């Protein structure tokens, strides 16, 4: 035998239904609700991003793959003339957060048995983290005078 079940409103638990039509809902910014604010970058994530940028710098990764992750100035530096470059590998990475939406990183990078310094700055945007500065600091060429200010 089949029993018919009916749903009824629980007086103390559900709001009574209105008969005069649906409530008007205020418009929402749907872009904000679909993209939650990006969380803070961890040191291993910064290392992963730095390795991706180094691969683009070396020419082992198309620069277009990192275009959304970098500022236009950084992208312009990654898309320059393609000269043969050795593979750069990060060895140690240090991060700091000078202000809440900024992560700065420095790393020791090795290529062909030589060590270089790498500095980068990431800022938080509504869609994710973006690299604003990326600088691979190479040692001075032998025989060239040092032009540092004292």
N, C-alpha and C positions, 0 to 999 in steps of 0.2 A: 504494500500500500504506500502511495506517495503522499507525503505531507507537504502542504504549501506553507512556506515561511514568509513572513512579512517583517520588514525592518521598521522599527518605530524609533522616534526620537527619545533619547534619554534626557529627561528634564534637567537633571543636575549636571550633566556632562557635555551636552552639545548646545550650541547657540540655536535659538529658534529660527526657522526659515522665514525669509521675508517673501511676501507675495507681490510687492510693488516693483520688482525687477532687480537686476544685479547691482551691486555696489560699484561706484565709479572708482577705478584704480588709478592712482597717480602714475604718470609715465616714469620709467626707470632708465637709467643709463645701462643698457644691456652689455656694453663692452666691459664695463667695470665688473659686472657680476660674472661674466664668463672667464675673465682673467684675474684670478686672485693676485694680490700683491706678492711679488717674488720674495722668498725667504732669504735669510742671510747666507752668504756664500761661506762654505767651509774650506779649509785649506786644501783638501784633496780635490775639490771642485775647481778651485783657482788653479791648481796644478794641471788639471785636465784642460782648462781653457788656455793656459799658457802653452801647453804642448800643441794644441790645435793651431794657435797663432804662430808658433815656431815652424810648424809644418808648412803653413802658408808662406811664411817668410823664406823658407828653404826652397820652395817650389814643389814640395812633395804633396801638397794639397792645393786644389784650386782656390784662389782667394775668394771667389764668389761664394764658397761654402761658409765662410766666416763673415760675410758682409753684414748680416743682421746682428752680429755680436760686437761690431766695432764702430767707432765714430768715423765719419767721412775722411778725416785727416789720417787716421790709422789705416783705413782701407786704401787710400792713395799711396801710402808707403809700402803696402803689401803688393800692389799691382804694378810696381815699377818694372824696369827692364829685368829680365830673368837671366842673371849671371849664374854660372855654376857655383853653388855654395855647399859647404860640408853640412852634414846632418848635425843639428844642435840638439842636445839632450839636457833636460833640467836635472840638476843634482840635488840641490837643497832649495826649499821655498820658504819664505817668511812672509806672513801677512799681518796687517794691522788695520784697524778701523778708526780713522781720525774723526769721522762724523758718522752718524747712523746709516746714511745711504751711500757710503763710499768705502771701498776696500782697496788698499794699496798693497802691492806685492813686490818683493824683490827676490831674485833667484840667482843661483850660480849655475851657469850653463857651460857645458863642455862641447867642443867641436875640434876634431883632429888633435886631441891631446892637449888642447889649450883651454883655459877657463875664461869666461866672459861674465859680465854682470848684466842682469836683465831687470828692468823696472817697468811696472805696469800699474795703471789706476783704473778701477772699475767703479761705475756709478749705477745705482738702481734706477730703472725707468719703470713706467707702468706695465711694460710688457716683459721685463726681465733685466738682466745685468748687461751692461755695455762697456767695452774697453775704450776709455777715453785717451789713454796714453800708453804707448808701447815702445820701449827703447832698449835695444840691445847695445850695450856699451862695450866697445872693443878697445883693446889696449893700444897705446900709441905706437905708430910705426917706428922701427929702429932708424936712427939717423935724423929724425925730425925733432926740432927743438920743442920743449914744453912751453905752451903759451898760457899756462894757468896764472891767474892773478895771485899775488902774494898776500 
